[in-house]
Amino acid sequence: MTQGQAAVDRAQSLADPASFDEIADPALRRVLRAYLVRGRLPVVPRGAKRSLLLAYLATAFEPGVRYPEPEVNEIVGVWNPDVAALRRYLVDEGLLARQDSVYWRCGGWV
C-alpha cells in the first residue's frame, strides 16, 4: 500500500461518525458531529471551529512524508470536493507546508 492510499484510508476512518465517540475532547466531538455529515464536510466553519476541524483532518497525513498534490487532492477529497480550498486552509493554518506542488505535514497533533 502506498503512503497516499494509507492516508486516504486514514481520512476515511477519521470521517466515520462511529469513531467520534472515542475522541476525548468534547469540543472536537461537537464540531465533528456538527460539520461532518455522513463523513463529508458540506460546509467549512470559520474561526476556532475551523482550526479544530483542520487539526483533526491533518492527522490523515503522516509527519515526515511528502505527498504530491494529486495524492493530497485524493486525501482531502474524502471530506469535500473543493480540494483546492481544503489544501489552502491546511497550509494557511500551518498544518501542511507546500513547495513545488509537494505537501508535507508540519503542524498539528501527533
Secondary structure as a PSIPRED ss2 file (coil, helix, strand):
# PSIPRED VFORMAT (PSIPRED V4.0)

   1 M C   1.000  0.000  0.000
   2 T C   1.000  0.000  0.000
   3 Q H   0.000  1.000  0.000
   4 G H   0.000  1.000  0.000
   5 Q H   0.000  1.000  0.000
   6 A H   0.000  1.000  0.000
   7 A H   0.000  1.000  0.000
   8 V H   0.000  1.000  0.000
   9 D H   0.000  1.000  0.000
  10 R H   0.000  1.000  0.000
  11 A H   0.000  1.000  0.000
  12 Q H   0.000  1.000  0.000
  13 S H   0.000  1.000  0.000
  14 L H   0.000  1.000  0.000
  15 A H   0.000  1.000  0.000
  16 D C   1.000  0.000  0.000
  17 P H   0.000  1.000  0.000
  18 A H   0.000  1.000  0.000
  19 S H   0.000  1.000  0.000
  20 F H   0.000  1.000  0.000
  21 D H   0.000  1.000  0.000
  22 E H   0.000  1.000  0.000
  23 I C   1.000  0.000  0.000
  24 A C   1.000  0.000  0.000
  25 D C   1.000  0.000  0.000
  26 P H   0.000  1.000  0.000
  27 A H   0.000  1.000  0.000
  28 L H   0.000  1.000  0.000
  29 R H   0.000  1.000  0.000
  30 R H   0.000  1.000  0.000
  31 V H   0.000  1.000  0.000
  32 L H   0.000  1.000  0.000
  33 R H   0.000  1.000  0.000
  34 A H   0.000  1.000  0.000
  35 Y H   0.000  1.000  0.000
  36 L C   1.000  0.000  0.000
  37 V E   0.000  0.000  1.000
  38 R C   1.000  0.000  0.000
  39 G C   1.000  0.000  0.000
  40 R E   0.000  0.000  1.000
  41 L C   1.000  0.000  0.000
  42 P C   1.000  0.000  0.000
  43 V C   1.000  0.000  0.000
  44 V C   1.000  0.000  0.000
  45 P C   1.000  0.000  0.000
  46 R C   1.000  0.000  0.000
  47 G H   0.000  1.000  0.000
  48 A H   0.000  1.000  0.000
  49 K H   0.000  1.000  0.000
  50 R H   0.000  1.000  0.000
  51 S H   0.000  1.000  0.000
  52 L H   0.000  1.000  0.000
  53 L H   0.000  1.000  0.000
  54 L H   0.000  1.000  0.000
  55 A H   0.000  1.000  0.000
  56 Y H   0.000  1.000  0.000
  57 L H   0.000  1.000  0.000
  58 A H   0.000  1.000  0.000
  59 T C   1.000  0.000  0.000
  60 A C   1.000  0.000  0.000
  61 F C   1.000  0.000  0.000
  62 E C   1.000  0.000  0.000
  63 P E   0.000  0.000  1.000
  64 G C   1.000  0.000  0.000
  65 V C   1.000  0.000  0.000
  66 R E   0.000  0.000  1.000
  67 Y E   0.000  0.000  1.000
  68 P E   0.000  0.000  1.000
  69 E H   0.000  1.000  0.000
  70 P H   0.000  1.000  0.000
  71 E H   0.000  1.000  0.000
  72 V H   0.000  1.000  0.000
  73 N H   0.000  1.000  0.000
  74 E H   0.000  1.000  0.000
  75 I H   0.000  1.000  0.000
  76 V H   0.000  1.000  0.000
  77 G C   1.000  0.000  0.000
  78 V C   1.000  0.000  0.000
  79 W C   1.000  0.000  0.000
  80 N C   1.000  0.000  0.000
  81 P C   1.000  0.000  0.000
  82 D C   1.000  0.000  0.000
  83 V H   0.000  1.000  0.000
  84 A H   0.000  1.000  0.000
  85 A H   0.000  1.000  0.000
  86 L H   0.000  1.000  0.000
  87 R H   0.000  1.000  0.000
  88 R H   0.000  1.000  0.000
  89 Y H   0.000  1.000  0.000
  90 L H   0.000  1.000  0.000
  91 V H   0.000  1.000  0.000
  92 D H   0.000  1.000  0.000
  93 E C   1.000  0.000  0.000
  94 G C   1.000  0.000  0.000
  95 L C   1.000  0.000  0.000
  96 L E   0.000  0.000  1.000
  97 A E   0.000  0.000  1.000
  98 R E   0.000  0.000  1.000
  99 Q E   0.000  0.000  1.000
 100 D C   1.000  0.000  0.000
 101 S C   1.000  0.000  0.000
 102 V E   0.000  0.000  1.000
 103 Y E   0.000  0.000  1.000
 104 W E   0.000  0.000  1.000
 105 R E   0.000  0.000  1.000
 106 C C   1.000  0.000  0.000
 107 G C   1.000  0.000  0.000
 108 G C   1.000  0.000  0.000
 109 W C   1.000  0.000  0.000
 110 V C   1.000  0.000  0.000
